[in-house]
Amino acid sequence: MSTSQNWRVAVIGAGTISQRVHIPLFQKQPDTTVVAVCDVNVARAQTVAEETGVARVYSDYEKMLTELQPNVVVVATPNVFHKPMATAALEAGAHVLCEKPVALTYADAQAMFATAAAQSRILTVGTHFRFTAPMQAAKTHAAHGFFGRIYAARTVWQRRNGIPGYGSWFTNKDLAGGGALLDIGVHTLDRALYVMDYPQPTRVTGVKFAEFGPRGRGLGGWGADILKPSANARYDVDDVAWAQVVFASGAVLQFQVAWAANYPETFVTEIFGTEGGARIGGQDSVELYSMLNDLEVKIDTQLPAQKGSSYEQLITNFVRRLNGDADADIVTPAQALIHVQIVDAITRSAAEGREIVL
Ligand SMILES: NC(=O)c1ccc[n+]([C@@H]2O[C@H](COP(=O)([O-])OP(=O)(O)OC[C@H]3O[C@@H](n4cnc5c(N)ncnc54)[C@H](O)[C@@H]3O)[C@@H](O)[C@H]2O)c1
């Protein structure tokens, strides 16, 4: 494992997430410099570099890896490029923070983590919602046995109008691999699995729909290349996915994601345990339910102040890991593989109309 050194971070993709999140947050880390940003849209890379004070700009990531030999690479491009870019960066000797979904298929994710292991490099994923204050509180309660045995959970992220990048790579199956299921599904899964301590999935049933995007409805604001709704805009991904996952322990997880819905915005993870339950909200709420002296109680946790956003904590922990702190909480290979394994099984279940046994 590496010890503290000067981390030279190269960012592939100068889009929305790297401009707003990766570059400024890595620049806040000690002994860390963002040395270059690369984008096929070189004008965008130039603008982002100027705005954020990054010295070098590239349009070809392989050239950037060869010339600069960064020891950390961030992959923040359309999903289909995650595997080749992360693999090239790992093979060039860099540690990698890859955006979610880490890969389009379970087999691809397995190959990527095998490369990371062979290269003795860290490969982790940007599923940051576990670092929100309510999730950290719920995890603390779980670690101290508050829930007893968790036999069930429900995890939901439904937007009212939140289809990202309409007509761009986000809604193009060849570039995105899928829609809401891949995009917000892995975040939504991570929230529940983190509290459940990552049980092994065994059986998955899922369905997917494309109810809003094909009609130009439910559009949100995210993404660098959004088109106006038009008959020519490509939209061949899902915008809704529901599933049920059963684990080896017998526990069950119900899962709902939607980029758009005729329903209020919902972002909640519910935990059902033999001794306690929880309703975990977004940034500011976790309600606990249990029995006390044979009476039903509801406890509102006073959440401690957070040290920065959830993504800032993800990046801080990643750098701590790079510096040799094995206790720093990051998305591990085993956890990232379970995300993709479940998403992959939901996709297959939806396509084949049957339960998938893993
Ligand atoms: N963790 C999170 O919370 C979170 C949030 C948003 C997006 N993301 C993920 O981050 C990734 C990027 O999303 P975004 O919102 O920034 O998208 P975006 O459309 O805003 O930006 C993507 C950028 O990648 C560039 N690009 C495309 N092909 C490239 C190539 N071959 N080489 C270099 N650059 C290339 C595009 O020109 C564009 O500038 C996606 O995988 C997305 O799922 C994660």
The ligand as an ORCA input file, in Angstrom:
! r2SCAN-3c Opt
* xyz 0 1
  N     -21.676      9.988     -8.540
  C     -22.615     10.825     -8.900
  O     -23.399     11.295     -8.066
  C     -22.737     11.238    -10.346
  C     -23.477     12.359    -10.703
  C     -23.551     12.687    -12.044
  C     -22.934     11.919    -13.013
  N     -22.228     10.826    -12.635
  C     -21.559      9.970    -13.645
  O     -20.450     10.699    -14.171
  C     -20.262     10.379    -15.543
  C     -20.285     11.679    -16.344
  O     -21.545     12.322    -16.132
  P     -21.766     13.891    -16.380
  O     -23.017     14.234    -15.727
  O     -20.534     14.653    -16.034
  O     -21.984     13.869    -17.977
  P     -21.794     15.082    -18.990
  O     -22.556     14.727    -20.207
  O     -22.057     16.367    -18.320
  O     -20.219     15.031    -19.309
  C     -19.603     13.916    -19.933
  C     -18.331     14.436    -20.607
  O     -17.595     13.327    -21.140
  C     -17.029     13.768    -22.368
  N     -16.604     12.631    -23.185
  C     -17.376     11.834    -23.947
  N     -16.609     10.910    -24.567
  C     -15.334     11.119    -24.164
  C     -14.073     10.488    -24.474
  N     -14.010      9.439    -25.280
  N     -12.956     11.005    -23.882
  C     -13.018     12.063    -23.068
  N     -14.178     12.703    -22.756
  C     -15.319     12.226    -23.292
  C     -18.124     14.618    -22.994
  O     -17.631     15.445    -24.018
  C     -18.621     15.387    -21.782
  O     -17.910     16.610    -21.607
  C     -21.392      9.410    -15.901
  O     -20.926      8.086    -15.828
  C     -22.436      9.634    -14.830
  O     -23.212      8.477    -14.566
  C     -22.115     10.484    -11.328
*
